[in-house]
Amino acid sequence: MLRREIASEKQSLILAVTGASGAIFARRTLQMLEGDARVGRIHLVVSGSGLKVLREELDLGISESAAIPSRLMGGPVCKTVYLLDSDVGASIASGSYPVNGMLVIPCSTGCLAQIAHGISSTLIERAADVCLKEQRKLILAVRDTPLSRVHLKNMLAAQEAGAGIFPIIPAFYHRPQTIGDLVTQFCCRVLAHLGLEQDEQFCWSSVAPKRQTVNSPAGRDETHRL
Ligand SMILES: Cc1cc2nc3c(=O)[nH]c(=O)nc-3n(C[C@H](O)[C@H](O)[C@H](O)COP(=O)(O)O)c2cc1C
């Protein structure tokens, strides 16, 4: 099944969510991947701390693993499979299992440190390690502030090992009006680096952009005016 998806050029991706602030970015990314016809399969992994942040920031009280993808999505999923972070024997822990790339969003500084130093004690860390050794795309949407010297060194080490570092630093030149605008444009920039350019992506030109409002169907908070 999966090899057929790869052969038909549908992307098979890993979406990892760790315990940094910014759960809304994970939600929007999942929504965009689910809605993207070029994506055949999404392997979703959420760390234990990631689940805690989902509870804090999105009010997701999740008791069953099976419910996590649809709760995070804010509706039904059709191509997302959920894998436990403790399952280091899952498919994506092996380089023999074909995936096109991996995105960690949000990425905690702890997870960054593990990946930068090749420590694979969880499925997320192992899958990232596999992406680096197999020279597959790995994007780390790191979030914290301020950044310590340790964080900065780890970002450099991970980037030198082949990862793309995408700190969650939204842009403002597209004149966002809502939190949803900010989040969507950041996610568009990230997905473009996986070869998944989005129609909603704002492209800078010297002509001033029109005021825009891109609201996600899920998450009323995203429509709060800035
Ligand atoms: C509500 C909440 C927000 C957090 N925000 C951040 C953050 O923005 N960046 C970060 O590096 N860690 C943050 N942490 C701490 C991490 O969750 C913690 O270091 C954890 O061990 C990371 O584990 P993980 O990488 O396995 O998810 C936060 C924790 C909580 C509970």
The ligand as a Gaussian input file, in Angstrom:
#p B3LYP/6-31G(d) Opt

LIG

0 1
 C        2.440000      24.473000      28.784000
 C        3.885000      24.174000      28.504000
 C        4.564000      24.955000      27.600000
 C        5.905000      24.690000      27.297000
 N        6.534000      25.461000      26.362000
 C        7.796000      25.148000      25.979000
 C        8.409000      25.852000      24.917000
 O        7.840000      26.767000      24.318000
 N        9.641000      25.466000      24.514000
 C       10.301000      24.407000      25.104000
 O       11.409000      24.083000      24.667000
 N        9.744000      23.737000      26.151000
 C        8.519000      24.071000      26.604000
 N        7.921000      23.371000      27.619000
 C        8.711000      22.358000      28.337000
 C        8.753000      21.022000      27.619000
 O        7.439000      20.499000      27.497000
 C        9.636000      20.029000      28.388000
 O       10.991000      20.448000      28.320000
 C        9.495000      18.611000      27.924000
 O       10.369000      17.798000      28.662000
 C        9.787000      18.425000      26.448000
 O        9.621000      17.054000      26.147000
 P        9.401000      16.535000      24.671000
 O       10.492000      17.110000      23.831000
 O        9.498000      15.044000      24.801000
 O        8.049000      16.931000      24.233000
 C        6.585000      23.621000      27.945000
 C        5.877000      22.839000      28.859000
 C        4.548000      23.102000      29.133000
 C        3.824000      22.230000      30.113000

